[in-house]
Amino acid sequence: MNDFIEDLINDWAGHIAAVDAVMKLAATDLIYLVLPLAFALWFVPGVSAERALRQRVWLAIMISVIAGLLLATLVSQLYSDARPFDVPIPGFSSRTLPTTAFPVSTLP
């Protein structure tokens, strides 16, 4: 199953240069926007009820991200499977930890 999904996704690689560039950027640098956007959500002005709701959402996001990172780290210690990013790909930097993809991808 893992090979099927990997082939389904990776068969498109290299066909459209612009999409490849966006995917490289998203895989390496998009993670750095999460924290500033989350803090911006906390400080956006508005009616007190709306602001309180946004702050509760921000708190739920932070708790979810931390819990997701802890869960992903635990699972990665219990189960190890060769991942596509373990193999060096020319021109592609895999600076991000594999465990950051799970909790951040669940953000609204």
N, C-alpha and C positions, 0 to 999 in steps of 0.2 A: 504494500500500500504506500509506504514512504517513497519508494522509487517511482511509482506511478504519479504521485503528486509532484515530486521533484521534476520529473520529465515534463509534466503538463505545464509547469511554470517556466522552467528553464528553456524549453523549446523556442520560446519567443525571444530569448536573449540574442542580441546581435543583429536583429532585423531592422530595428528603428533606433537610430543613434540618439535622438532626443529623449526617447523613453528610457534608454539605457543610462543616459546622463542623469535624468530625474531619479531613477532607481538607485544609482550610486550615491547621489546626494541624500536621498531619504534614508538609505541604510547607514550612512556614516555621520550625517550632521543633523538630521531632524530631531534626534533625541535632545539636543541642546535647546530646542524651543519649548519643550514641555514645561519646564520649571518657570521660565518667564511668563508664559501664557497662563499658567496656574496662578501665579502671583497677581497678574493683571486681573484675573477673574475676581480675586479677593478685593481689590481696590477700586473697581469700577463704581463710579457714583450712581446713586439712584435712590428711589424711595426706600425707607428703612426696611419694609417687608421684603422688597425685591433684593436688597443688598444682603439681608439676613439669609434669604434662600440661596443666593450665590455663594455666601460664605459656608453654608452647610454643604453645598455641592462641592466646593473646593476641599473642604475637610474630608468628605467621602472619597474624592478623587485621590487625595494624598494617602488616606488609609488603604484604599484599594491598590495603589501602586506599591506601597511598602509591603502589604500582604502578598501581592502577586510576585514581587521580587523574592521574598522569603520562600514562598511556595515553589517558585521555579528553581531557586537554588537548591532546595531540598530534593525536588524531583530529579534535578540534574546529577545530584550525588547518588541517588538510588538507581537511576536508569541511565545508561550511556548508550547512545546510538550515534554512528558516524553522521555528521551533519555536512551539508554542502559547503559551508563556509570554513570547514577544517582543511580544505584543499586550497592552496594558494591559486588565485586567479589573477593573471596579469592585468594590471590597470585597475584592480578592485581592492580597496582597503577594507578589511573586516575589523575595524577598530571597536565596534560595538560588541558588548557581551551578548551571547545568545539568550541569556535570561532576561534582558531588558525588553525584548520584543513582545513577550506575553503580556505583562501588565500595561505597557504603554499602548498596545494595540486595542485595549479594552476601554480606553478613554472615550468619552462622548465627543 
